[in-house]
Amino acid sequence: MNPVTVIGAGLAGCEAAWQLAERGVPVRLLEMKPVKMTPAHHSDNLAELVCSNSLRSNELSNAAGLLKEELRRLGGLVVRCADETQVEAGGALAVDREAFAGLVTERVTSHPLVELTHGEVAEIPRSGPVIVATGPLTSDALFEDIHRLVGGEFLHFYDAAAPIVTAESVDMEQAWFASRYGKGTADYINCAMDRAQFDAFWEALTSAEQAEVHGFEDKLVFEGCMPIEVNARRGHDTLLYGILKPIGLPDPKTGKDPYAVLQLRRDNAQGSLYNLVGCQTHLKFGEQKRVFSMIPALRDAEFVRYGVMHRNTFLDSPRLLDSTYALKSDPRVRFAGQMTGVEGYVESNASGYLAGVCAACEALGRPLPTFPTTTAVGALAAYISNQTVTKFQPMNINFGIIDPLGYRVRGKREKNQAISARALEVVDSIAKELA
């Protein structure tokens, strides 16, 4: 049997390779790291998480929680590795990013049907089945080859990563452990500011010197990865209703909610590293240290990684791809990951899962699975291939793109749980067919 070529070994590429190999289809997995790195990459491992270490909510009343549960039941590799390397994060699934990437790397590279080759790929193979999962940081040469293949214009936006500090450098006299509203366990370090401290922080943040990013404009930033300084420029109080919202986080010293609170989330299993939640940024490194150190608890913080920003390129997928992520003009080629316009770790993973399973079924002469839009996996695939969408933009999974129940359920949480229960019944049936 001829191998399937998978280009890119991020979350989508690793999942696609795993699904192919587990079904008996040989895989040529091509990854440019560590031969060629990008500004956002720090590790030689596959499946590196370049932004947050959180895969978002684990609850079935949340669409991200539903998508992860669907992938668990379908035998997804990435979510299984995330479960095995998770760190405490309240109701969210957050991971020790090094342990997670290391485990995915170990599982994928040890599979007898996966052949991993390192080095930059300059063009898509002109024969044989291919899955392109090179993500938002596709190299220039491959970018140009994809452009030649699909024609037309790419779309793009910019996203960013948050800084990481050492836990021991956080002043716990000025901070405390808690989760908002006491939900789950007390997993976040909460760093408070009073009105005067916040005002000074806001002034410094909105006037700080930014790193130069070619072609960057505020309007081209994806909302889910909005740099904190861009967010702050929308108005003095904007952060108080979002990233720095104090509601539900009373200071144990006073019993009252502070004026503003920045939360830090554990970034590794040992609890020695914490990331600044929501503080993705493209300020210059020196400016990041200066501005964030104005928060009292971070006055002497040791930054082990500063925030970075990069261009995130994606296809005009509704014009180019079908609901199996195959290129309409050349169906032997599939795309997966953020390049398709799915936004988020788990969404990228889901696209890799479906692209890999469909490529495997084609290689084995089996019928392709049908994921209806009552499921999260199917709803994402339908969204990126919906030709009625005229202004296509990347999207996270949400209940708005999943079919409604068709009957009334009192309470948003209860309604969402009912949608999830229906979806999981369908997914369980599909999982049996694919077994």
Backbone torsions as a table, in degrees:
resi	resn	phi	psi	omega
1	MET	NA	133.8	178.7
2	ASN	-70.9	142.3	-179.4
3	PRO	-74.0	158.2	170.2
4	VAL	-96.5	131.9	178.3
5	THR	-89.3	125.5	175.0
6	VAL	-114.7	119.9	-178.8
7	ILE	-101.8	116.3	-178.7
8	GLY	104.8	126.0	-176.7
9	ALA	-118.6	47.5	169.8
10	GLY	-86.3	-155.8	-178.4
11	LEU	-62.7	-44.2	-178.2
12	ALA	-69.2	-45.9	-178.1
13	GLY	-65.1	-41.6	178.7
14	CYS	-64.7	-41.7	179.1
15	GLU	-64.8	-43.6	179.0
16	ALA	-61.5	-44.9	179.5
17	ALA	-61.8	-41.7	-179.1
18	TRP	-64.9	-44.9	-179.1
19	GLN	-64.2	-38.1	175.9
20	LEU	-64.1	-51.9	-175.9
21	ALA	-63.7	-40.1	179.6
22	GLU	-64.5	-20.5	177.9
23	ARG	-97.8	9.6	174.7
24	GLY	88.5	12.6	-179.6
25	VAL	-101.0	123.4	179.4
26	PRO	-66.3	148.8	-174.4
27	VAL	-130.2	134.9	166.7
28	ARG	-102.6	106.3	-178.6
29	LEU	-99.0	119.2	-175.9
30	LEU	-111.1	124.4	-177.2
31	GLU	-136.2	128.1	-175.1
32	MET	-75.6	-26.5	175.6
33	LYS	-70.3	148.1	-5.1
34	PRO	-89.7	7.2	-179.8
35	VAL	-60.5	-41.0	176.3
36	LYS	-133.6	127.4	-179.5
37	MET	-109.7	167.4	174.5
38	THR	-119.5	166.3	-180.0
39	PRO	-60.0	-24.6	-176.9
40	ALA	-87.9	-12.2	-176.9
41	HIS	-94.2	142.0	-178.6
42	HIS	-128.6	-9.1	-171.9
43	SER	-131.3	154.5	175.4
44	ASP	-82.3	-11.9	-176.4
45	ASN	-65.6	155.6	169.7
46	LEU	-74.8	167.5	174.2
47	ALA	53.3	39.6	179.4
48	GLU	-73.1	132.0	176.1
49	LEU	-87.4	110.1	-172.6
50	VAL	-91.2	-14.1	178.6
51	CYS	-113.3	-117.5	-179.1
52	SER	-70.5	162.3	172.8
53	ASN	-101.0	12.0	-179.0
54	SER	-104.1	134.5	173.3
55	LEU	-97.7	17.8	175.3
56	ARG	69.9	-165.2	-167.1
57	SER	-58.9	147.1	175.3
58	ASN	-103.5	0.9	-173.2
59	GLU	-89.5	144.8	-177.2
60	LEU	-76.9	-5.1	171.8
61	SER	-85.3	0.1	179.1
62	ASN	-119.0	136.3	-175.7
63	ALA	-62.7	-34.2	177.3
64	ALA	-66.1	-35.7	176.6
65	GLY	-66.1	-40.1	176.8
66	LEU	-62.5	-45.8	-178.1
67	LEU	-60.5	-42.4	178.0
68	LYS	-63.5	-40.9	-179.6
69	GLU	-66.8	-37.5	175.2
70	GLU	-59.1	-45.8	-178.7
71	LEU	-66.3	-35.1	175.2
72	ARG	-58.9	-48.3	-175.9
73	ARG	-70.2	-21.2	179.1
74	LEU	-91.2	1.6	178.9
75	GLY	83.0	31.7	179.5
76	GLY	-68.2	136.6	179.9
77	LEU	-75.0	-47.2	-171.3
78	VAL	-63.2	-46.3	-178.7
79	VAL	-67.6	-31.7	176.4
80	ARG	-65.2	-43.3	178.0
81	CYS	-66.2	-35.1	177.2
82	ALA	-64.9	-42.7	178.5
83	ASP	-61.1	-36.1	-176.4
84	GLU	-78.9	-15.2	-177.6
85	THR	-123.1	21.6	-175.0
86	GLN	-71.2	153.3	173.0
87	VAL	-119.2	158.5	-176.8
88	GLU	-64.8	130.7	-180.0
89	ALA	-154.9	44.2	179.6
90	GLY	62.7	-127.4	-178.7
91	GLY	-89.4	8.0	-179.1
92	ALA	-100.3	162.1	173.1
93	LEU	-102.6	100.3	175.7
94	ALA	-112.2	154.4	-173.7
95	VAL	-129.4	158.0	165.2
96	ASP	-73.3	107.1	-167.8
97	ARG	-62.2	-36.0	179.3
98	GLU	-70.8	-43.7	179.6
99	ALA	-64.7	-40.0	179.5
100	PHE	-62.1	-53.4	-179.0
101	ALA	-62.2	-37.7	178.7
102	GLY	-63.7	-39.4	-179.2
103	LEU	-69.7	-43.0	176.7
104	VAL	-60.8	-43.9	179.3
105	THR	-59.2	-45.6	180.0
106	GLU	-61.4	-45.2	-177.1
107	ARG	-66.0	-45.2	-176.5
108	VAL	-68.7	-48.3	-174.7
109	THR	-71.7	-20.8	179.5
110	SER	-87.7	-6.2	179.6
111	HIS	-72.0	129.2	-175.6
112	PRO	-64.6	-18.3	-178.8
113	LEU	-99.7	6.0	178.2
114	VAL	-109.2	121.3	175.5
115	GLU	-108.5	111.8	-177.6
116	LEU	-94.5	130.3	176.8
117	THR	-126.0	131.3	179.6
118	HIS	-97.4	142.2	177.8
119	GLY	140.9	154.8	-178.4
120	GLU	-69.9	136.9	174.9
121	VAL	-100.1	123.1	-175.5
122	ALA	-94.9	-19.5	179.7
123	GLU	-154.1	156.8	178.2
124	ILE	-76.4	131.7	177.3
125	PRO	-52.2	139.0	-175.8
126	ARG	-85.7	0.1	176.1
127	SER	-146.5	156.9	179.2
128	GLY	83.0	158.0	-179.6
129	PRO	-69.1	139.7	-175.9
130	VAL	-138.3	141.2	169.2
131	ILE	-120.7	120.1	179.7
132	VAL	-97.7	114.5	-177.4
133	ALA	-133.5	50.6	-173.6
134	THR	-86.6	-3.7	170.9
135	GLY	71.5	-167.3	-174.9
136	PRO	-73.8	-10.9	-175.5
137	LEU	-111.0	35.6	178.7
138	THR	-55.9	135.4	-178.4
139	SER	-65.2	156.4	-174.8
140	ASP	-58.9	-42.9	-177.0
141	ALA	-63.6	-46.2	180.0
142	LEU	-68.7	-37.5	176.9
143	PHE	-54.4	-47.3	-178.7
144	GLU	-65.6	-36.6	179.5
145	ASP	-68.6	-40.4	176.5
146	ILE	-62.3	-40.7	179.2
147	HIS	-60.1	-42.6	178.3
148	ARG	-63.9	-37.7	-176.6
149	LEU	-70.5	-44.6	-173.5
150	VAL	-93.2	-21.6	-177.9
151	GLY	71.3	-178.9	177.3
152	GLY	66.8	-155.2	-175.9
153	GLU	-119.5	140.2	169.6
154	PHE	-75.6	157.0	167.5
155	LEU	-105.3	164.8	176.6
156	HIS	-161.3	157.7	170.7
157	PHE	-145.2	177.0	-178.2
158	TYR	-115.0	139.2	171.5
159	ASP	-133.0	173.6	-167.4
160	ALA	-147.2	161.2	178.2
161	ALA	-113.6	153.7	-178.5
162	ALA	-92.1	155.4	176.7
163	PRO	-69.2	160.4	176.5
164	ILE	-126.8	137.1	179.9
165	VAL	-124.4	161.9	176.0
166	THR	-79.9	142.5	-178.8
167	ALA	-63.2	-38.1	-175.4
168	GLU	-69.1	-17.1	-179.5
169	SER	-90.1	-3.6	177.7
170	VAL	-82.7	131.4	-179.9
171	ASP	-79.9	100.0	-177.0
172	MET	-75.2	-4.8	170.1
173	GLU	-71.5	-22.1	-179.2
174	GLN	-108.3	6.6	-174.9
175	ALA	-143.9	169.9	178.9
176	TRP	-154.4	158.3	177.6
177	PHE	-87.9	132.9	175.7
178	ALA	-173.7	158.5	168.0
179	SER	-112.6	149.2	-175.2
180	ARG	-57.1	133.9	-178.4
181	TYR	60.4	17.2	-179.1
182	GLY	70.6	18.4	-176.6
183	LYS	-74.6	125.5	-178.5
184	GLY	70.3	-152.8	179.3
185	THR	-92.3	164.6	-176.6
186	ALA	-79.8	83.1	-169.7
187	ASP	-103.2	-13.1	-175.6
188	TYR	-105.1	142.0	169.8
189	ILE	-87.4	126.5	-175.8
190	ASN	-108.0	122.7	-175.6
191	CYS	-112.1	110.3	-172.4
192	ALA	-89.5	156.0	170.8
193	MET	-135.8	142.6	171.2
194	ASP	-88.0	-178.5	-174.6
195	ARG	-59.7	-46.7	-177.8
196	ALA	-64.9	-41.1	179.8
197	GLN	-65.6	-41.5	178.7
198	PHE	-65.1	-43.4	-179.5
199	ASP	-58.2	-43.6	179.6
200	ALA	-66.3	-41.7	178.4
201	PHE	-61.8	-46.2	-178.5
202	TRP	-62.6	-43.4	179.0
203	GLU	-60.7	-44.7	-179.2
204	ALA	-67.1	-41.1	-177.1
205	LEU	-64.4	-43.9	-175.1
206	THR	-78.6	-12.8	179.9
207	SER	-112.9	0.0	-177.2
208	ALA	-67.9	155.0	-177.1
209	GLU	-79.1	129.2	-177.6
210	GLN	-93.4	150.0	172.0
211	ALA	-70.6	146.2	-178.3
212	GLU	-77.4	124.5	175.8
213	VAL	-123.2	117.3	-173.6
214	HIS	-58.2	125.6	175.3
215	GLY	80.3	6.6	-174.9
216	PHE	-74.0	135.6	169.5
217	GLU	-139.1	144.6	179.9
218	ASP	-52.5	-38.3	-174.7
219	LYS	-69.8	-14.5	-179.1
220	LEU	-93.1	7.3	-179.0
221	VAL	-87.8	134.4	175.3
222	PHE	-69.9	133.5	-174.8
223	GLU	-55.7	-38.7	-176.3
224	GLY	-70.3	-14.7	179.3
225	CYS	-125.9	33.2	-177.6
226	MET	-62.0	121.8	174.3
227	PRO	-56.6	140.8	-175.0
228	ILE	-59.6	-34.7	-179.4
229	GLU	-70.8	-33.0	175.9
230	VAL	-67.2	-43.3	177.7
231	ASN	-60.1	-44.6	-177.8
232	ALA	-63.4	-33.5	-178.8
233	ARG	-67.9	-11.5	178.8
234	ARG	-75.2	-14.2	179.0
235	GLY	157.8	152.3	-175.9
236	HIS	-56.6	-37.5	-173.7
237	ASP	-98.1	0.3	-175.3
238	THR	-55.4	-45.8	-177.6
239	LEU	-65.5	-26.5	-177.7
240	LEU	-71.5	-16.5	177.2
241	TYR	-104.8	5.8	-178.8
242	GLY	-137.9	-105.9	-173.5
243	ILE	-55.9	-39.5	-174.6
244	LEU	-106.2	22.6	-178.5
245	LYS	-60.8	126.4	-176.7
246	PRO	-91.4	-12.2	-173.2
247	ILE	-60.2	132.9	177.4
248	GLY	82.9	10.1	-179.2
249	LEU	-130.9	62.9	-177.3
250	PRO	-63.3	138.7	176.5
251	ASP	-71.3	122.5	-178.3
252	PRO	-60.9	-20.1	179.2
253	LYS	-73.6	-30.6	-176.3
254	THR	-116.3	-20.4	-175.6
255	GLY	76.8	5.7	-178.1
256	LYS	-119.4	154.4	175.2
257	ASP	-68.2	134.0	177.2
258	PRO	-70.8	-178.5	177.8
259	TYR	-73.3	-38.9	179.7
260	ALA	-150.8	148.6	179.4
261	VAL	-139.5	128.1	169.5
262	LEU	-100.7	129.2	178.2
263	GLN	-97.7	141.8	173.3
264	LEU	-112.2	135.1	-178.8
265	ARG	-114.1	137.2	-179.7
266	ARG	-55.1	136.8	-176.9
267	ASP	-111.9	-11.2	176.2
268	ASN	-144.3	165.1	-174.6
269	ALA	-64.2	-33.2	-178.1
270	GLN	-71.3	-17.3	-177.4
271	GLY	74.3	21.8	-179.8
272	SER	-90.6	-15.6	-179.4
273	LEU	-125.8	141.3	177.6
274	TYR	-134.8	139.7	176.3
275	ASN	-101.4	152.1	-178.2
276	LEU	-83.6	101.4	-171.5
277	VAL	-60.3	125.5	177.0
278	GLY	79.3	2.7	-175.6
279	CYS	-99.0	33.5	171.6
280	GLN	-57.9	142.2	-169.5
281	THR	-156.9	158.5	169.6
282	HIS	-127.2	30.9	170.3
283	LEU	-69.4	155.4	173.5
284	LYS	-61.6	151.0	-173.4
285	PHE	-56.2	-45.4	-179.8
286	GLY	-62.5	-36.6	177.9
287	GLU	-68.3	-36.8	177.2
288	GLN	-60.0	-46.9	179.9
289	LYS	-62.6	-43.7	-178.7
290	ARG	-62.9	-47.5	-173.7
291	VAL	-73.0	-48.8	-177.2
292	PHE	-70.2	-24.7	177.0
293	SER	-72.2	-8.0	175.1
294	MET	-74.4	-17.0	174.8
295	ILE	-74.1	123.7	-171.7
296	PRO	-48.2	-45.1	-177.8
297	ALA	-69.7	-16.4	-178.1
298	LEU	-108.7	16.4	-175.8
299	ARG	-55.6	-38.3	-179.5
300	ASP	-116.0	27.4	-176.2
301	ALA	-62.8	140.0	175.0
302	GLU	-98.4	115.1	-178.6
303	PHE	-89.0	117.6	178.5
304	VAL	-94.7	-17.3	174.0
305	ARG	-152.2	130.4	176.9
306	TYR	-91.4	160.5	177.7
307	GLY	-69.6	149.8	177.8
308	VAL	-136.4	161.9	-179.5
309	MET	-131.4	145.2	-179.8
310	HIS	-148.9	160.5	177.2
311	ARG	-76.7	136.9	178.6
312	ASN	-114.7	107.3	-175.7
313	THR	-92.6	138.3	176.6
314	PHE	-143.3	159.4	-177.2
315	LEU	-83.6	158.7	168.1
316	ASP	-82.8	70.2	-167.5
317	SER	-56.3	-39.9	-179.5
318	PRO	-57.8	-27.6	177.4
319	ARG	-87.0	-18.2	-169.4
320	LEU	-113.8	-34.3	-170.2
321	LEU	-114.0	153.8	171.7
322	ASP	-97.4	-174.4	-173.9
323	SER	-77.5	2.1	170.9
324	THR	-106.6	12.1	-179.9
325	TYR	69.8	17.5	178.3
326	ALA	-87.3	144.7	177.6
327	LEU	-72.2	122.7	-175.7
328	LYS	-60.5	-36.5	-177.5
329	SER	-79.9	-15.7	-179.6
330	ASP	-155.6	79.1	-171.1
331	PRO	-61.6	-11.7	176.3
332	ARG	-70.0	-17.5	-179.5
333	VAL	-102.6	125.7	173.5
334	ARG	-117.3	154.3	173.7
335	PHE	-115.6	154.0	178.6
336	ALA	-151.2	156.8	177.9
337	GLY	90.2	-164.8	-172.9
338	GLN	-62.0	-22.9	178.5
339	MET	-60.9	-23.7	-178.7
340	THR	-82.6	-10.8	-178.8
341	GLY	100.1	7.3	168.4
342	VAL	-85.4	138.7	-175.1
343	GLU	-116.8	125.8	178.2
344	GLY	119.7	155.3	-179.0
345	TYR	-58.9	-52.8	-174.2
346	VAL	-69.5	-35.8	177.3
347	GLU	-63.5	-42.8	176.6
348	SER	-61.6	-42.7	178.0
349	ASN	-59.3	-43.4	-178.8
350	ALA	-64.2	-38.9	178.4
351	SER	-66.5	-37.8	175.9
352	GLY	-64.5	-39.0	177.5
353	TYR	-59.5	-52.6	-175.0
354	LEU	-67.2	-40.6	177.9
355	ALA	-62.1	-41.6	179.8
356	GLY	-66.7	-45.0	-179.9
357	VAL	-63.7	-43.8	-179.6
358	CYS	-65.9	-40.3	177.0
359	ALA	-63.8	-38.3	178.7
360	ALA	-65.6	-44.4	179.7
361	CYS	-61.5	-40.5	177.9
362	GLU	-64.2	-42.4	-179.9
363	ALA	-64.4	-31.3	-177.2
364	LEU	-94.7	-1.3	179.5
365	GLY	72.0	27.9	-179.9
366	ARG	-104.3	156.8	177.2
367	PRO	-65.3	145.8	179.5
368	LEU	-76.0	143.0	178.6
369	PRO	-68.3	149.8	176.2
370	THR	-113.8	113.3	177.0
371	PHE	-100.6	109.3	-179.3
372	PRO	-70.7	167.5	-178.7
373	THR	-79.7	8.8	167.7
374	THR	-82.6	-9.0	177.3
375	THR	-107.3	157.0	178.8
376	ALA	-69.2	-41.2	178.7
377	VAL	-60.5	-44.9	-179.3
378	GLY	-69.8	-36.3	-179.7
379	ALA	-65.5	-40.0	177.0
380	LEU	-63.3	-44.6	-179.8
381	ALA	-63.7	-37.0	178.1
382	ALA	-69.1	-37.3	-178.9
383	TYR	-62.9	-46.2	-175.5
384	ILE	-74.4	-13.4	-178.7
385	SER	-113.4	11.4	-177.3
386	ASN	-80.1	105.5	-174.4
387	GLN	-70.9	-11.9	178.5
388	THR	-79.5	-11.7	177.6
389	VAL	-75.8	117.2	-175.6
390	THR	-90.8	-36.6	178.7
391	LYS	-116.2	87.1	-172.9
392	PHE	-75.3	130.2	177.0
393	GLN	-134.9	147.8	178.2
394	PRO	-57.8	147.7	-176.8
395	MET	-144.3	139.5	168.6
396	ASN	-75.8	159.7	173.7
397	ILE	-64.2	140.6	177.5
398	ASN	-155.7	158.3	-177.7
399	PHE	-68.4	-16.4	179.3
400	GLY	-66.4	-23.3	179.3
401	ILE	-101.0	-1.5	174.9
402	ILE	-94.1	141.4	-177.9
403	ASP	-54.0	136.2	176.5
404	PRO	-67.9	164.7	-176.6
405	LEU	-67.1	-34.8	-175.8
406	GLY	91.7	0.7	174.3
407	TYR	-147.9	162.4	-173.5
408	ARG	-84.8	137.9	172.6
409	VAL	-131.1	127.7	-178.4
410	ARG	-74.7	130.3	178.0
411	GLY	93.4	128.7	-178.9
412	LYS	-61.3	-44.5	-178.6
413	ARG	-61.6	-44.3	-179.7
414	GLU	-66.1	-39.4	177.9
415	LYS	-62.3	-46.0	-179.7
416	ASN	-63.9	-37.9	178.0
417	GLN	-65.6	-35.7	177.1
418	ALA	-67.0	-40.1	176.1
419	ILE	-61.5	-41.7	179.6
420	SER	-65.3	-42.3	179.6
421	ALA	-61.2	-42.0	177.5
422	ARG	-63.2	-44.1	-179.1
423	ALA	-61.5	-42.6	-175.8
424	LEU	-70.0	-28.6	173.6
425	GLU	-63.0	-43.4	179.1
426	VAL	-65.5	-44.9	-178.7
427	VAL	-63.6	-39.8	177.7
428	ASP	-60.1	-38.5	178.0
429	SER	-66.5	-43.1	178.5
430	ILE	-65.1	-40.4	179.5
431	ALA	-58.3	-39.0	178.4
432	LYS	-66.1	-39.5	178.9
433	GLU	-65.1	-34.4	-177.9
434	LEU	-83.6	-15.4	-176.2
435	ALA	-63.8	NA	NA
